[in-house]
Amino acid sequence: MAKVRVMKREELEKTLEELFEDFQLENKIKNLSEMTIRFYDQNLVHYFRFLKEIDIVYVREVEKKNVDKYILWLKKKGLKATTINTYMRAVRSFLYFAMRENYLIQFEIKLIKADKEQKEPYSEGDIKKLIKKPNIRECGFVEHRNWVLVNYLLETGNRLKTVINLMVQDIDFDNGMIILTTTKNRKAQYNPISEQLVKVLTEYIRMYRLNKDDYLFINELGNPLTRNSIQHSIARYNKKRGVEKTSIHAFRHTFAKYYITSGGDSFKLQRLLGHSTLDVTLNYVNLYSEDLKEGFDKHSILSNYTENPRMRRGKR
């Protein structure tokens, strides 16, 4: 028979706020990224607000039915299933921590079913508008930098966090490689870059005399761009170019689509995108499978040998 652990009085009176402090302390000790720490800060606020509304203060008061009610509470606010699941991932991590620490009995927390959102890339027309080179002698630093930034995003598919932390010294111009030191899995990643992107970056770096220890994408004061400043810059740049879509992540989708439909290998794409498993990469392959069908017949042995009279005759 399993031994029942008797909780001390101070454990029974543990508040959610106190446990959250313990939870974040453990996360920091585990050396989780600052982005992950902020994720819990930002997404558990809603859960704690809900619990306060139903007069739950202590950890021991939390039950599975409270979690189910929280999901309904979020649904009533008109949130999409994907957004609800984002909140629930934070809740699940926090409550599973409470269970491991024996503040709660074990119960399973499931995410709700969500339809996969269509990953809309930039169209060919959009791309042509976005990469048209401005007159760099007349346009000014900001427009030139934004043009370089758009070229970089389209050509690499890098995540925004990675782009923000890029430094000039991370680019190996001689070998056409870029070293990504700030990745989602925290592993250094070496990615090839095209000759065209090397030319774009070289011109930009020389023109503004950036040093090796400078950030690659900076503002007019020489400070690195933030997540918000990049998003605002891209939004203004795109609209000025007549492109309504302003999504940063859409550049990543566009890179993936072009790589797949031009015959790129899914295993190489996994490495280029920095996916920890092939499953995530295959989502892109499945999503753009219709595009793969275009022009497929010209590579078909049967189509060529049965429809082309000269090939059908062949040599006897």
C-alpha positions as a Markdown table, in Angstrom:
| # | Residue | x | y | z |
|---|---|---|---|---|
| 1 | Met | 0.0 | 0.0 | 0.0 |
| 2 | Ala | 1.3 | 3.4 | -1.0 |
| 3 | Lys | 2.4 | 5.6 | 1.8 |
| 4 | Val | 0.1 | 8.7 | 2.2 |
| 5 | Arg | 2.1 | 11.9 | 2.7 |
| 6 | Val | 0.7 | 14.1 | 5.4 |
| 7 | Met | 0.9 | 17.8 | 4.5 |
| 8 | Lys | 2.2 | 20.3 | 7.0 |
| 9 | Arg | 0.0 | 23.3 | 8.0 |
| 10 | Glu | 2.2 | 25.7 | 6.0 |
| 11 | Glu | 1.9 | 23.6 | 2.9 |
| 12 | Leu | -1.9 | 23.5 | 3.2 |
| 13 | Glu | -1.9 | 27.3 | 3.5 |
| 14 | Lys | 0.3 | 27.8 | 0.4 |
| 15 | Thr | -1.1 | 30.5 | -1.8 |
| 16 | Leu | -1.1 | 30.3 | -5.6 |
| 17 | Glu | 1.0 | 33.5 | -5.6 |
| 18 | Glu | 3.6 | 31.8 | -3.4 |
| 19 | Leu | 3.7 | 28.6 | -5.4 |
| 20 | Phe | 4.1 | 30.6 | -8.6 |
| 21 | Glu | 7.2 | 32.2 | -7.1 |
| 22 | Asp | 8.5 | 28.7 | -6.4 |
| 23 | Phe | 7.7 | 27.6 | -9.9 |
| 24 | Gln | 9.5 | 30.5 | -11.6 |
| 25 | Leu | 12.5 | 30.0 | -9.2 |
| 26 | Glu | 12.8 | 26.4 | -10.3 |
| 27 | Asn | 12.5 | 27.5 | -14.0 |
| 28 | Lys | 15.4 | 29.9 | -13.5 |
| 29 | Ile | 17.5 | 27.2 | -11.8 |
| 30 | Lys | 16.7 | 24.9 | -14.7 |
| 31 | Asn | 18.2 | 27.6 | -16.9 |
| 32 | Leu | 15.1 | 28.1 | -19.0 |
| 33 | Ser | 15.3 | 31.0 | -21.5 |
| 34 | Glu | 14.1 | 34.5 | -20.6 |
| 35 | Met | 11.4 | 34.1 | -23.2 |
| 36 | Thr | 10.0 | 31.0 | -21.5 |
| 37 | Ile | 10.0 | 32.7 | -18.1 |
| 38 | Arg | 8.1 | 35.7 | -19.6 |
| 39 | Phe | 5.7 | 33.2 | -21.3 |
| 40 | Tyr | 4.6 | 31.9 | -17.9 |
| 41 | Asp | 4.4 | 35.5 | -16.5 |
| 42 | Gln | 2.2 | 36.7 | -19.3 |
| 43 | Asn | 0.0 | 33.7 | -19.8 |
| 44 | Leu | -0.7 | 32.7 | -16.2 |
| 45 | Val | -2.0 | 36.1 | -15.3 |
| 46 | His | -5.3 | 35.2 | -16.9 |
| 47 | Tyr | -5.6 | 32.0 | -14.9 |
| 48 | Phe | -4.9 | 33.7 | -11.6 |
| 49 | Arg | -7.5 | 36.4 | -12.5 |
| 50 | Phe | -10.1 | 33.7 | -13.1 |
| 51 | Leu | -9.3 | 31.9 | -9.9 |
| 52 | Lys | -9.6 | 35.2 | -8.0 |
| 53 | Glu | -13.1 | 35.7 | -9.5 |
| 54 | Ile | -14.2 | 32.3 | -8.1 |
| 55 | Asp | -12.6 | 33.0 | -4.7 |
| 56 | Ile | -9.7 | 30.5 | -5.0 |
| 57 | Val | -6.6 | 31.7 | -3.2 |
| 58 | Tyr | -4.9 | 28.5 | -1.9 |
| 59 | Val | -3.3 | 25.8 | -4.0 |
| 60 | Arg | -5.2 | 23.1 | -2.2 |
| 61 | Glu | -8.4 | 24.5 | -3.5 |
| 62 | Val | -7.6 | 23.9 | -7.1 |
| 63 | Glu | -9.4 | 21.0 | -8.8 |
| 64 | Lys | -9.8 | 19.6 | -12.2 |
| 65 | Lys | -13.3 | 21.1 | -12.6 |
| 66 | Asn | -11.7 | 24.5 | -12.0 |
| 67 | Val | -9.5 | 24.0 | -14.9 |
| 68 | Asp | -12.4 | 22.9 | -17.1 |
| 69 | Lys | -14.3 | 26.0 | -16.0 |
| 70 | Tyr | -11.3 | 28.1 | -16.9 |
| 71 | Ile | -11.4 | 26.8 | -20.5 |
| 72 | Leu | -15.2 | 27.7 | -20.7 |
| 73 | Trp | -14.4 | 31.1 | -19.2 |
| 74 | Leu | -11.8 | 31.7 | -22.0 |
| 75 | Lys | -14.2 | 30.5 | -24.7 |
| 76 | Lys | -16.9 | 32.9 | -23.5 |
| 77 | Lys | -14.4 | 35.7 | -24.2 |
| 78 | Gly | -14.4 | 34.7 | -27.8 |
| 79 | Leu | -10.8 | 33.5 | -27.9 |
| 80 | Lys | -9.6 | 31.1 | -30.6 |
| 81 | Ala | -8.8 | 27.5 | -29.8 |
| 82 | Thr | -5.1 | 28.1 | -30.5 |
| 83 | Thr | -5.0 | 31.1 | -28.1 |
| 84 | Ile | -6.8 | 29.1 | -25.4 |
| 85 | Asn | -4.3 | 26.3 | -25.8 |
| 86 | Thr | -1.4 | 28.8 | -25.5 |
| 87 | Tyr | -2.9 | 29.8 | -22.1 |
| 88 | Met | -3.5 | 26.2 | -21.2 |
| 89 | Arg | 0.1 | 25.1 | -21.8 |
| 90 | Ala | 1.2 | 27.6 | -19.2 |
| 91 | Val | -1.5 | 26.4 | -16.8 |
| 92 | Arg | -0.6 | 22.8 | -17.4 |
| 93 | Ser | 3.1 | 23.3 | -16.6 |
| 94 | Phe | 2.3 | 25.2 | -13.4 |
| 95 | Leu | -0.2 | 22.7 | -12.1 |
| 96 | Tyr | 1.9 | 19.7 | -13.0 |
| 97 | Phe | 4.7 | 21.4 | -10.9 |
| 98 | Ala | 2.2 | 21.7 | -8.1 |
| 99 | Met | 1.4 | 17.9 | -8.4 |
| 100 | Arg | 5.1 | 17.0 | -8.5 |
| 101 | Glu | 5.6 | 19.0 | -5.3 |
| 102 | Asn | 2.6 | 17.1 | -3.8 |
| 103 | Tyr | 0.4 | 20.2 | -3.3 |
| 104 | Leu | -2.3 | 18.7 | -5.6 |
| 105 | Ile | -3.5 | 15.2 | -6.4 |
| 106 | Gln | -2.6 | 14.0 | -9.9 |
| 107 | Phe | -5.0 | 14.7 | -12.7 |
| 108 | Glu | -4.6 | 15.1 | -16.5 |
| 109 | Ile | -4.9 | 18.4 | -18.2 |
| 110 | Lys | -5.7 | 18.2 | -21.9 |
| 111 | Leu | -5.6 | 20.8 | -24.6 |
| 112 | Ile | -8.7 | 21.4 | -26.6 |
| 113 | Lys | -9.1 | 20.4 | -30.3 |
| 114 | Ala | -8.0 | 23.2 | -32.6 |
| 115 | Asp | -8.2 | 23.4 | -36.4 |
| 116 | Lys | -4.8 | 23.8 | -38.0 |
| 117 | Glu | -4.4 | 27.4 | -39.1 |
| 118 | Gln | -3.4 | 27.9 | -42.8 |
| 119 | Lys | 0.1 | 29.2 | -42.9 |
| 120 | Glu | -0.3 | 31.9 | -45.5 |
| 121 | Pro | 3.0 | 32.9 | -47.2 |
| 122 | Tyr | 3.7 | 36.0 | -49.1 |
| 123 | Ser | 2.6 | 35.8 | -52.8 |
| 124 | Glu | 4.9 | 36.1 | -55.7 |
| 125 | Gly | 3.6 | 39.6 | -56.4 |
| 126 | Asp | 4.3 | 40.6 | -52.8 |
| 127 | Ile | 7.8 | 39.3 | -52.9 |
| 128 | Lys | 8.6 | 41.3 | -56.1 |
| 129 | Lys | 7.4 | 44.4 | -54.4 |
| 130 | Leu | 9.2 | 43.8 | -51.2 |
| 131 | Ile | 12.7 | 42.9 | -52.6 |
| 132 | Lys | 12.8 | 45.7 | -55.3 |
| 133 | Lys | 16.0 | 47.5 | -54.4 |
| 134 | Pro | 15.6 | 51.2 | -53.3 |
| 135 | Asn | 18.0 | 53.9 | -54.4 |
| 136 | Ile | 20.3 | 53.5 | -51.4 |
| 137 | Arg | 22.0 | 56.8 | -52.0 |
| 138 | Glu | 18.7 | 58.6 | -51.5 |
| 139 | Cys | 16.4 | 56.5 | -49.4 |
| 140 | Gly | 18.1 | 56.9 | -46.1 |
| 141 | Phe | 19.3 | 54.4 | -43.5 |
| 142 | Val | 15.9 | 53.1 | -42.2 |
| 143 | Glu | 14.5 | 52.1 | -45.6 |
| 144 | His | 17.8 | 50.6 | -46.7 |
| 145 | Arg | 18.0 | 48.6 | -43.4 |
| 146 | Asn | 14.4 | 47.4 | -43.7 |
| 147 | Trp | 15.0 | 46.3 | -47.3 |
| 148 | Val | 18.1 | 44.3 | -46.1 |
| 149 | Leu | 16.0 | 42.9 | -43.2 |
| 150 | Val | 13.3 | 41.7 | -45.6 |
| 151 | Asn | 15.8 | 40.1 | -47.9 |
| 152 | Tyr | 17.4 | 38.3 | -44.9 |
| 153 | Leu | 14.0 | 37.1 | -43.6 |
| 154 | Leu | 12.9 | 35.8 | -47.0 |
| 155 | Glu | 16.2 | 34.1 | -47.7 |
| 156 | Thr | 16.8 | 32.4 | -44.3 |
| 157 | Gly | 13.4 | 31.8 | -42.7 |
| 158 | Asn | 15.0 | 32.6 | -39.3 |
| 159 | Arg | 12.9 | 33.2 | -36.3 |
| 160 | Leu | 12.5 | 36.8 | -35.1 |
| 161 | Lys | 14.4 | 36.1 | -31.8 |
| 162 | Thr | 17.3 | 34.8 | -33.8 |
| 163 | Val | 17.3 | 37.8 | -36.1 |
| 164 | Ile | 17.3 | 40.3 | -33.2 |
| 165 | Asn | 20.4 | 38.8 | -31.7 |
| 166 | Leu | 22.5 | 38.5 | -34.9 |
| 167 | Met | 25.9 | 40.2 | -34.9 |
| 168 | Val | 28.1 | 41.1 | -37.8 |
| 169 | Gln | 30.7 | 38.5 | -36.6 |
| 170 | Asp | 28.1 | 35.8 | -36.9 |
| 171 | Ile | 28.4 | 36.0 | -40.7 |
| 172 | Asp | 31.2 | 34.0 | -42.5 |
| 173 | Phe | 31.3 | 35.9 | -45.8 |
| 174 | Asp | 34.2 | 33.8 | -47.2 |
| 175 | Asn | 32.3 | 30.5 | -46.8 |
| 176 | Gly | 28.7 | 31.8 | -47.3 |
| 177 | Met | 27.6 | 30.7 | -43.8 |
| 178 | Ile | 25.9 | 32.3 | -40.9 |
| 179 | Ile | 26.2 | 31.1 | -37.3 |
| 180 | Leu | 23.0 | 31.3 | -35.3 |
| 181 | Thr | 23.7 | 31.5 | -31.6 |
| 182 | Thr | 20.3 | 32.4 | -30.3 |
| 183 | Thr | 18.0 | 29.5 | -31.4 |
| 184 | Lys | 14.9 | 28.0 | -29.8 |
| 185 | Asn | 16.7 | 24.8 | -28.7 |
| 186 | Arg | 19.8 | 26.9 | -27.6 |
| 187 | Lys | 22.1 | 25.0 | -29.9 |
| 188 | Ala | 24.4 | 26.9 | -32.2 |
| 189 | Gln | 23.3 | 26.4 | -35.8 |
| 190 | Tyr | 25.4 | 26.8 | -39.0 |
| 191 | Asn | 23.3 | 27.7 | -42.0 |
| 192 | Pro | 24.4 | 28.4 | -45.6 |
| 193 | Ile | 23.4 | 31.7 | -47.2 |
| 194 | Ser | 23.2 | 32.5 | -50.9 |
| 195 | Glu | 25.7 | 34.6 | -52.8 |
| 196 | Gln | 22.9 | 37.2 | -53.4 |
| 197 | Leu | 22.3 | 37.6 | -49.7 |
| 198 | Val | 26.1 | 37.9 | -49.1 |
| 199 | Lys | 26.2 | 40.8 | -51.6 |
| 200 | Val | 23.2 | 42.5 | -49.9 |
| 201 | Leu | 24.7 | 42.2 | -46.4 |
| 202 | Thr | 28.2 | 43.2 | -47.5 |
| 203 | Glu | 27.0 | 46.4 | -49.1 |
| 204 | Tyr | 24.9 | 47.2 | -46.0 |
| 205 | Ile | 27.7 | 46.6 | -43.6 |
| 206 | Arg | 30.3 | 48.5 | -45.6 |
| 207 | Met | 28.0 | 51.5 | -46.2 |
| 208 | Tyr | 27.3 | 52.0 | -42.5 |
| 209 | Arg | 30.7 | 50.9 | -41.4 |
| 210 | Leu | 29.4 | 48.3 | -38.9 |
| 211 | Asn | 32.1 | 46.5 | -36.8 |
| 212 | Lys | 32.3 | 42.8 | -36.1 |
| 213 | Asp | 30.9 | 43.3 | -32.6 |
| 214 | Asp | 27.9 | 45.4 | -33.7 |
| 215 | Tyr | 24.4 | 43.9 | -34.0 |
| 216 | Leu | 23.5 | 43.4 | -37.6 |
| 217 | Phe | 20.1 | 45.1 | -37.4 |
| 218 | Ile | 20.2 | 48.4 | -35.5 |
| 219 | Asn | 18.3 | 51.6 | -35.2 |
| 220 | Glu | 19.7 | 55.1 | -36.1 |
| 221 | Leu | 21.4 | 55.3 | -32.7 |
| 222 | Gly | 23.3 | 52.1 | -33.2 |
| 223 | Asn | 21.2 | 50.1 | -30.7 |
| 224 | Pro | 19.9 | 46.6 | -31.6 |
| 225 | Leu | 16.3 | 46.5 | -32.8 |
| 226 | Thr | 13.7 | 45.0 | -30.4 |
| 227 | Arg | 10.9 | 42.6 | -31.3 |
| 228 | Asn | 8.3 | 45.5 | -31.3 |
| 229 | Ser | 10.5 | 47.8 | -33.4 |
| 230 | Ile | 11.1 | 45.2 | -36.0 |
| 231 | Gln | 7.4 | 44.4 | -36.2 |
| 232 | His | 6.5 | 48.1 | -36.6 |
| 233 | Ser | 9.3 | 48.7 | -39.1 |
| 234 | Ile | 8.2 | 45.7 | -41.3 |
| 235 | Ala | 4.5 | 46.9 | -41.1 |
| 236 | Arg | 5.4 | 50.4 | -42.3 |
| 237 | Tyr | 7.8 | 49.0 | -45.0 |
| 238 | Asn | 5.3 | 46.5 | -46.4 |
| 239 | Lys | 2.4 | 49.0 | -46.5 |
| 240 | Lys | 4.6 | 51.6 | -48.2 |
| 241 | Arg | 5.4 | 48.9 | -50.8 |
| 242 | Gly | 1.7 | 48.2 | -51.3 |
| 243 | Val | 1.7 | 44.9 | -49.4 |
| 244 | Glu | -1.1 | 44.4 | -47.0 |
| 245 | Lys | 0.3 | 41.4 | -45.2 |
| 246 | Thr | 2.7 | 42.5 | -42.4 |
| 247 | Ser | 3.3 | 39.2 | -40.6 |
| 248 | Ile | 7.0 | 38.6 | -39.6 |
| 249 | His | 6.3 | 34.8 | -39.3 |
| 250 | Ala | 4.9 | 34.8 | -42.9 |
| 251 | Phe | 8.5 | 35.3 | -44.1 |
| 252 | Arg | 9.3 | 31.9 | -42.5 |
| 253 | His | 6.4 | 30.3 | -44.2 |
| 254 | Thr | 7.4 | 31.8 | -47.5 |
| 255 | Phe | 10.9 | 30.5 | -47.2 |
| 256 | Ala | 9.6 | 27.0 | -46.3 |
| 257 | Lys | 7.2 | 27.0 | -49.2 |
| 258 | Tyr | 9.7 | 28.1 | -51.8 |
| 259 | Tyr | 12.3 | 25.6 | -50.5 |
| 260 | Ile | 9.8 | 22.7 | -50.7 |
| 261 | Thr | 8.2 | 23.6 | -54.1 |
| 262 | Ser | 11.6 | 24.1 | -55.7 |
| 263 | Gly | 12.6 | 20.5 | -54.8 |
| 264 | Gly | 14.3 | 21.0 | -51.4 |
| 265 | Asp | 14.8 | 18.1 | -49.1 |
| 266 | Ser | 12.6 | 17.9 | -45.9 |
| 267 | Phe | 15.6 | 16.8 | -43.7 |
| 268 | Lys | 17.7 | 19.8 | -44.8 |
| 269 | Leu | 14.7 | 22.1 | -44.3 |
| 270 | Gln | 14.3 | 20.7 | -40.8 |
| 271 | Arg | 17.9 | 21.8 | -40.0 |
| 272 | Leu | 17.5 | 25.2 | -41.8 |
| 273 | Leu | 14.4 | 26.0 | -39.8 |
| 274 | Gly | 15.9 | 24.7 | -36.5 |
| 275 | His | 13.0 | 22.3 | -35.8 |
| 276 | Ser | 13.8 | 19.8 | -33.1 |
| 277 | Thr | 11.8 | 17.0 | -34.8 |
| 278 | Leu | 10.9 | 16.3 | -38.4 |
| 279 | Asp | 7.2 | 16.2 | -37.6 |
| 280 | Val | 7.0 | 20.0 | -37.4 |
| 281 | Thr | 8.8 | 20.3 | -40.8 |
| 282 | Leu | 6.5 | 17.8 | -42.4 |
| 283 | Asn | 3.5 | 20.1 | -41.6 |
| 284 | Tyr | 5.0 | 22.5 | -44.1 |
| 285 | Val | 5.4 | 19.7 | -46.7 |
| 286 | Asn | 1.8 | 18.5 | -46.2 |
| 287 | Leu | 0.5 | 22.1 | -46.3 |
| 288 | Tyr | 2.2 | 22.9 | -49.7 |
| 289 | Ser | 1.7 | 19.5 | -51.3 |
| 290 | Glu | -0.7 | 21.0 | -53.8 |
| 291 | Asp | 2.0 | 23.3 | -55.0 |
| 292 | Leu | 4.3 | 20.2 | -55.5 |
| 293 | Lys | 1.8 | 18.9 | -58.0 |
| 294 | Glu | 2.3 | 21.9 | -60.3 |
| 295 | Gly | 4.6 | 20.8 | -63.2 |
| 296 | Phe | 5.0 | 17.3 | -61.8 |
| 297 | Asp | 3.9 | 15.6 | -65.0 |
| 298 | Lys | 6.9 | 16.8 | -66.9 |
| 299 | His | 9.1 | 14.7 | -64.5 |
| 300 | Ser | 6.8 | 11.7 | -64.9 |
| 301 | Ile | 8.3 | 8.7 | -66.7 |
| 302 | Leu | 4.8 | 7.4 | -67.7 |
| 303 | Ser | 3.6 | 10.8 | -69.0 |
| 304 | Asn | 6.8 | 11.3 | -71.0 |
| 305 | Tyr | 6.9 | 7.9 | -72.5 |
| 306 | Thr | 3.2 | 7.5 | -73.4 |
| 307 | Glu | 2.3 | 11.0 | -74.4 |
| 308 | Asn | 5.4 | 12.1 | -76.4 |
| 309 | Pro | 5.3 | 10.3 | -79.8 |
| 310 | Arg | 9.1 | 10.5 | -80.3 |
| 311 | Met | 9.7 | 9.0 | -76.9 |
| 312 | Arg | 7.0 | 6.4 | -77.3 |
| 313 | Arg | 8.6 | 5.1 | -80.5 |
| 314 | Gly | 12.1 | 4.9 | -79.0 |
| 315 | Lys | 14.8 | 2.7 | -80.4 |
| 316 | Arg | 14.1 | -0.8 | -81.4 |
